[in-house]
């Protein structure tokens, strides 16, 4: 796999992981997500799962040459990615109890 695909994905995974560590350790969430996120620690764990899943998929696409192992590895990475995205959605909580207008 060409490096022009791997390098941006790994950099993106590292940025997501850094944001996840900040959310888990200090409860800090990026300013664009502060309002909808109700549980920042869960959101941070979800970001760490997503970043791990992205790296998992890159490893199985690059390192392994066996097509059957590669297929199952990327499928497991996709399941991890989906799990992280579902956990991010759950961390948003219910939006019906907001106060104020619709603009930030």
C-alpha positions as CSV (number, residue, x, y, z in Angstrom):
1,X,0.0,0.0,0.0
2,X,1.4,3.4,-0.9
3,X,2.7,5.6,1.9
4,X,0.5,8.5,0.7
5,X,-2.5,6.6,2.1
6,X,-0.8,5.3,5.3
7,X,0.8,8.5,6.5
8,X,-2.3,10.7,6.6
9,X,-4.4,7.9,8.3
10,X,-1.7,7.4,11.0
11,X,-1.4,11.2,11.5
12,X,-5.2,11.4,11.8
13,X,-5.2,8.4,14.3
14,X,-2.6,10.2,16.4
15,X,-4.6,13.4,16.5
16,X,-7.7,11.5,17.5
17,X,-5.8,9.6,20.2
18,X,-4.4,12.9,21.6
19,X,-7.9,14.3,21.8
20,X,-9.1,11.1,23.4
21,X,-6.3,11.2,26.0
22,X,-7.2,14.8,26.9
23,X,-10.9,13.8,27.2
24,X,-10.2,10.8,29.4
25,X,-7.6,12.4,31.7
26,X,-9.0,15.9,32.0
27,X,-12.5,15.8,30.6
28,X,-11.5,18.3,27.9
29,X,-13.3,18.1,24.6
30,X,-12.6,20.1,21.4
31,X,-14.5,23.3,21.3
32,X,-16.6,22.2,18.3
33,X,-17.9,19.2,20.3
34,X,-18.3,20.7,23.8
35,X,-22.0,21.5,23.5
36,X,-23.3,18.1,22.3
37,X,-21.0,15.9,24.3
38,X,-22.6,15.0,27.7
39,X,-20.1,12.5,28.9
40,X,-16.5,13.6,27.9
41,X,-14.7,10.6,29.5
42,X,-16.8,8.1,27.4
43,X,-16.2,10.3,24.4
44,X,-12.5,10.1,25.0
45,X,-12.5,6.3,25.3
46,X,-14.4,6.1,22.1
47,X,-11.8,8.3,20.4
48,X,-9.1,6.0,21.6
49,X,-11.0,3.0,20.2
50,X,-11.4,4.7,16.9
51,X,-7.7,5.7,16.7
52,X,-6.7,2.1,17.6
53,X,-9.0,0.7,14.9
54,X,-7.5,3.0,12.2
55,X,-4.0,1.8,13.1
56,X,-5.2,-1.8,13.3
57,X,-6.5,-1.6,9.8
58,X,-3.3,0.0,8.5
59,X,-1.2,-2.7,10.0
60,X,-3.3,-5.5,8.6
61,X,-3.3,-3.9,5.1
62,X,0.4,-3.2,5.1
63,X,2.2,-5.9,7.0
64,X,0.4,-9.1,6.3
65,X,0.5,-10.7,2.9
66,X,-1.9,-13.6,3.6
67,X,-5.2,-12.5,2.1
68,X,-7.3,-14.5,4.5
69,X,-5.6,-13.1,7.6
70,X,-5.7,-9.6,6.0
71,X,-9.5,-9.9,5.4
72,X,-10.3,-11.0,9.0
73,X,-7.9,-8.4,10.4
74,X,-9.5,-5.5,8.5
75,X,-13.0,-6.9,9.4
76,X,-12.0,-6.8,13.1
77,X,-10.7,-3.3,12.6
78,X,-14.0,-2.2,11.0
79,X,-15.9,-3.7,13.9
80,X,-13.7,-1.8,16.4
81,X,-14.2,1.4,14.3
82,X,-18.0,0.9,14.4
83,X,-17.8,0.2,18.2
84,X,-16.0,3.5,18.7
85,X,-18.4,5.5,16.6
86,X,-21.4,4.0,18.5
87,X,-19.7,4.9,21.8
88,X,-19.2,8.5,20.5
89,X,-22.9,8.6,19.6
90,X,-23.9,7.3,23.1
91,X,-21.7,9.9,24.8
92,X,-23.7,12.7,23.2
93,X,-26.6,11.8,25.3
94,X,-30.1,13.2,24.7
95,X,-30.4,16.6,23.1
96,X,-33.9,17.4,24.3
97,X,-32.9,19.2,27.5
98,X,-31.0,22.1,26.0
99,X,-31.6,25.6,27.1
100,X,-31.3,28.7,24.9
101,X,-31.3,29.3,21.2
102,X,-30.1,27.1,18.4
103,X,-27.0,29.1,17.6
104,X,-23.8,28.8,19.6
